[in-house]
Amino acid sequence: CLGSNLARMELRIAIERFLHRIPTFELADPGAVTWSGGQVRGPRSVPVRW
């Protein structure tokens, strides 16, 4: 996909900015993260707390 590298870069920047603004952000339970499969793999749910 031509846009996959751009999408990864945009997501990296968005996460960096989010963590900069909310430094106490953490996973509530790392084992509770669920993933979706298929052609587009990614997290389905990510429980967090801050």
N, CA, C and O atoms as a printed pandas DataFrame, in Angstrom:
     atom_number atom_name residue_name chain_id  residue_number  x_coord  y_coord  z_coord
0              1         N          CYS        A               1    0.843   -1.179    0.000
1              2        CA          CYS        A               1    0.000    0.000    0.000
2              3         C          CYS        A               1    0.891    1.245    0.000
3              4         O          CYS        A               1    1.818    1.346    0.803
4              5         N          LEU        A               2    0.617    2.162   -0.873
5              6        CA          LEU        A               2    1.433    3.370   -0.961
6              7         C          LEU        A               2    1.325    4.247    0.282
7              8         O          LEU        A               2    2.279    4.939    0.637
8              9         N          GLY        A               3    0.190    4.223    0.935
9             10        CA          GLY        A               3   -0.005    5.087    2.089
10            11         C          GLY        A               3    0.388    4.473    3.417
11            12         O          GLY        A               3    0.303    5.143    4.446
12            13         N          SER        A               4    0.819    3.213    3.429
13            14        CA          SER        A               4    1.099    2.553    4.705
14            15         C          SER        A               4    2.252    3.208    5.462
15            16         O          SER        A               4    2.185    3.350    6.683
16            17         N          ASN        A               5    3.301    3.605    4.760
17            18        CA          ASN        A               5    4.422    4.266    5.444
18            19         C          ASN        A               5    4.017    5.626    5.988
19            20         O          ASN        A               5    4.431    6.000    7.086
20            21         N          LEU        A               6    3.220    6.367    5.242
21            22        CA          LEU        A               6    2.726    7.659    5.712
22            23         C          LEU        A               6    1.820    7.473    6.931
23            24         O          LEU        A               6    1.914    8.231    7.897
24            25         N          ALA        A               7    0.955    6.477    6.887
25            26        CA          ALA        A               7    0.051    6.213    8.012
26            27         C          ALA        A               7    0.837    5.854    9.268
27            28         O          ALA        A               7    0.497    6.313   10.358
28            29         N          ARG        A               8    1.881    5.042    9.133
29            30        CA          ARG        A               8    2.715    4.687   10.291
30            31         C          ARG        A               8    3.396    5.923   10.865
31            32         O          ARG        A               8    3.461    6.081   12.084
32            33         N          MET        A               9    3.901    6.794   10.009
33            34        CA          MET        A               9    4.561    8.005   10.475
34            35         C          MET        A               9    3.564    8.923   11.189
35            36         O          MET        A               9    3.878    9.474   12.244
36            37         N          GLU        A              10    2.374    9.088   10.623
37            38        CA          GLU        A              10    1.355    9.928   11.251
38            39         C          GLU        A              10    0.950    9.375   12.612
39            40         O          GLU        A              10    0.783   10.137   13.565
40            41         N          LEU        A              11    0.793    8.063   12.711
41            42        CA          LEU        A              11    0.422    7.443   13.980
42            43         C          LEU        A              11    1.527    7.604   15.011
43            44         O          LEU        A              11    1.246    7.875   16.179
44            45         N          ARG        A              12    2.774    7.442   14.599
45            46        CA          ARG        A              12    3.903    7.613   15.516
46            47         C          ARG        A              12    3.920    9.030   16.080
47            48         O          ARG        A              12    4.102    9.220   17.282
48            49         N          ILE        A              13    3.732   10.017   15.218
49            50        CA          ILE        A              13    3.724   11.416   15.661
50            51         C          ILE        A              13    2.538   11.675   16.593
51            52         O          ILE        A              13    2.688   12.347   17.613
52            53         N          ALA        A              14    1.377   11.152   16.254
53            54        CA          ALA        A              14    0.192   11.352   17.098
54            55         C          ALA        A              14    0.397   10.742   18.480
55            56         O          ALA        A              14    0.031   11.353   19.484
56            57         N          ILE        A              15    0.972    9.552   18.544
57            58        CA          ILE        A              15    1.211    8.901   19.836
58            59         C          ILE        A              15    2.250    9.673   20.637
59            60         O          ILE        A              15    2.088    9.849   21.844
60            61         N          GLU        A              16    3.312   10.135   19.991
61            62        CA          GLU        A              16    4.328   10.927   20.693
62            63         C          GLU        A              16    3.719   12.192   21.291
63            64         O          GLU        A              16    4.011   12.531   22.437
64            65         N          ARG        A              17    2.884   12.889   20.537
65            66        CA          ARG        A              17    2.253   14.119   21.036
66            67         C          ARG        A              17    1.288   13.814   22.182
67            68         O          ARG        A              17    1.235   14.550   23.167
68            69         N          PHE        A              18    0.529   12.728   22.050
69            70        CA          PHE        A              18   -0.409   12.328   23.099
70            71         C          PHE        A              18    0.342   12.031   24.392
71            72         O          PHE        A              18   -0.052   12.501   25.459
72            73         N          LEU        A              19    1.417   11.257   24.306
73            74        CA          LEU        A              19    2.187   10.906   25.502
74            75         C          LEU        A              19    2.877   12.125   26.102
75            76         O          LEU        A              19    3.085   12.181   27.314
76            77         N          HIS        A              20    3.234   13.095   25.274
77            78        CA          HIS        A              20    3.837   14.330   25.775
78            79         C          HIS        A              20    2.815   15.138   26.583
79            80         O          HIS        A              20    3.158   15.737   27.602
80            81         N          ARG        A              21    1.569   15.151   26.126
81            82        CA          ARG        A              21    0.522   15.937   26.794
82            83         C          ARG        A              21   -0.072   15.218   27.997
83            84         O          ARG        A              21   -0.522   15.868   28.940
84            85         N          ILE        A              22   -0.080   13.895   27.981
85            86        CA          ILE        A              22   -0.638   13.114   29.093
86            87         C          ILE        A              22    0.439   12.127   29.551
87            88         O          ILE        A              22    0.379   10.948   29.202
88            89         N          PRO        A              23    1.426   12.594   30.330
89            90        CA          PRO        A              23    2.573   11.748   30.681
90            91         C          PRO        A              23    2.240   10.595   31.622
91            92         O          PRO        A              23    3.021    9.648   31.712
92            93         N          THR        A              24    1.111   10.641   32.325
93            94        CA          THR        A              24    0.784    9.557   33.252
94            95         C          THR        A              24   -0.010    8.443   32.586
95            96         O          THR        A              24   -0.442    7.509   33.262
96            97         N          PHE        A              25   -0.208    8.521   31.295
97            98        CA          PHE        A              25   -0.931    7.508   30.524
98            99         C          PHE        A              25   -0.210    6.170   30.622
99           100         O          PHE        A              25    1.007    6.110   30.449
100          101         N          GLU        A              26   -0.959    5.082   30.903
101          102        CA          GLU        A              26   -0.367    3.740   30.933
102          103         C          GLU        A              26   -1.435    2.704   30.616
103          104         O          GLU        A              26   -2.631    2.976   30.717
104          105         N          LEU        A              27   -0.990    1.519   30.234
105          106        CA          LEU        A              27   -1.919    0.429   29.992
106          107         C          LEU        A              27   -2.480   -0.032   31.328
107          108         O          LEU        A              27   -1.724   -0.245   32.275
108          109         N          ALA        A              28   -3.796   -0.188   31.416
109          110        CA          ALA        A              28   -4.420   -0.653   32.651
110          111         C          ALA        A              28   -4.044   -2.107   32.907
111          112         O          ALA        A              28   -3.753   -2.485   34.042
112          113         N          ASP        A              29   -4.050   -2.915   31.862
113          114        CA          ASP        A              29   -3.691   -4.332   31.957
114          115         C          ASP        A              29   -3.127   -4.756   30.607
115          116         O          ASP        A              29   -3.893   -5.038   29.686
116          117         N          PRO        A              30   -1.799   -4.808   30.471
117          118        CA          PRO        A              30   -1.205   -5.148   29.170
118          119         C          PRO        A              30   -1.703   -6.472   28.595
119          120         O          PRO        A              30   -1.741   -6.638   27.375
120          121         N          GLY        A              31   -2.082   -7.406   29.447
121          122        CA          GLY        A              31   -2.588   -8.687   28.971
122          123         C          GLY        A              31   -3.997   -8.613   28.415
123          124         O          GLY        A              31   -4.448   -9.555   27.765
124          125         N          ALA        A              32   -4.706   -7.511   28.655
125          126        CA          ALA        A              32   -6.091   -7.368   28.205
126          127         C          ALA        A              32   -6.208   -6.757   26.813
127          128         O          ALA        A              32   -7.317   -6.632   26.293
128          129         N          VAL        A              33   -5.101   -6.377   26.204
129          130        CA          VAL        A              33   -5.139   -5.823   24.844
130          131         C          VAL        A              33   -5.552   -6.934   23.888
131          132         O          VAL        A              33   -4.940   -8.002   23.871
132          133         N          THR        A              34   -6.589   -6.686   23.091
133          134        CA          THR        A              34   -7.028   -7.675   22.107
134          135         C          THR        A              34   -6.698   -7.163   20.710
135          136         O          THR        A              34   -6.722   -5.960   20.448
136          137         N          TRP        A              35   -6.390   -8.101   19.822
137          138        CA          TRP        A              35   -5.950   -7.754   18.472
138          139         C          TRP        A              35   -6.925   -8.279   17.437
139          140         O          TRP        A              35   -7.516   -9.346   17.609
140          141         N          SER        A              36   -7.089   -7.525   16.362
141          142        CA          SER        A              36   -7.885   -7.975   15.226
142          143         C          SER        A              36   -6.934   -8.562   14.198
143          144         O          SER        A              36   -5.761   -8.192   14.139
144          145         N          GLY        A              37   -7.432   -9.457   13.409
145          146        CA          GLY        A              37   -6.601  -10.089   12.385
146          147         C          GLY        A              37   -7.028   -9.636   11.002
147          148         O          GLY        A              37   -7.722   -8.630   10.850
148          149         N          GLY        A              38   -6.613  -10.376   10.011
149          150        CA          GLY        A              38   -6.977  -10.040    8.645
150          151         C          GLY        A              38   -5.900   -9.219    7.964
151          152         O          GLY        A              38   -4.740   -9.231    8.375
152          153         N          GLN        A              39   -6.292   -8.507    6.920
153          154        CA          GLN        A              39   -5.323   -7.725    6.163
154          155         C          GLN        A              39   -4.830   -6.509    6.924
155          156         O          GLN        A              39   -3.698   -6.069    6.728
156          157         N          VAL        A              40   -5.671   -5.964    7.791
157          158        CA          VAL        A              40   -5.275   -4.809    8.593
158          159         C          VAL        A              40   -5.245   -5.263   10.043
159          160         O          VAL        A              40   -6.283   -5.339   10.701
160          161         N          ARG        A              41   -4.044   -5.566   10.540
161          162        CA          ARG        A              41   -3.897   -6.057   11.905
162          163         C          ARG        A              41   -3.672   -4.873   12.830
163          164         O          ARG        A              41   -2.880   -3.978   12.535
164          165         N          GLY        A              42   -4.370   -4.881   13.941
165          166        CA          GLY        A              42   -4.206   -3.805   14.909
166          167         C          GLY        A              42   -4.963   -4.100   16.181
167          168         O          GLY        A              42   -5.688   -5.091   16.263
168          169         N          PRO        A              43   -4.800   -3.248   17.170
169          170        CA          PRO        A              43   -5.501   -3.481   18.435
170          171         C          PRO        A              43   -7.004   -3.242   18.292
171          172         O          PRO        A              43   -7.442   -2.272   17.674
172          173         N          ARG        A              44   -7.767   -4.140   18.872
173          174        CA          ARG        A              44   -9.226   -4.000   18.884
174          175         C          ARG        A              44   -9.668   -3.250   20.136
175          176         O          ARG        A              44  -10.590   -2.436   20.088
176          177         N          SER        A              45   -9.002   -3.531   21.260
177          178        CA          SER        A              45   -9.280   -2.796   22.499
178          179         C          SER        A              45   -7.979   -2.635   23.273
179          180         O          SER        A              45   -7.142   -3.538   23.303
180          181         N          VAL        A              46   -7.823   -1.475   23.897
181          182        CA          VAL        A              46   -6.614   -1.164   24.665
182          183         C          VAL        A              46   -7.058   -0.442   25.941
183          184         O          VAL        A              46   -7.243    0.775   25.926
184          185         N          PRO        A              47   -7.231   -1.181   27.047
185          186        CA          PRO        A              47   -7.633   -0.531   28.293
186          187         C          PRO        A              47   -6.495    0.326   28.853
187          188         O          PRO        A              47   -5.382   -0.162   29.046
188          189         N          VAL        A              48   -6.781    1.600   29.111
189          190        CA          VAL        A              48   -5.755    2.524   29.610
190          191         C          VAL        A              48   -6.260    3.270   30.844
191          192         O          VAL        A              48   -7.456    3.284   31.135
192          193         N          ARG        A              49   -5.324    3.887   31.560
193          194        CA          ARG        A              49   -5.667    4.765   32.691
194          195         C          ARG        A              49   -4.674    5.910   32.717
195          196         O          ARG        A              49   -3.546    5.793   32.237
196          197         N          TRP        A              50   -5.123    7.029   33.295
197          198        CA          TRP        A              50   -4.241    8.180   33.509
198          199         C          TRP        A              50   -4.735    8.986   34.661
199          200         O          TRP        A              50   -4.131   10.002   35.007
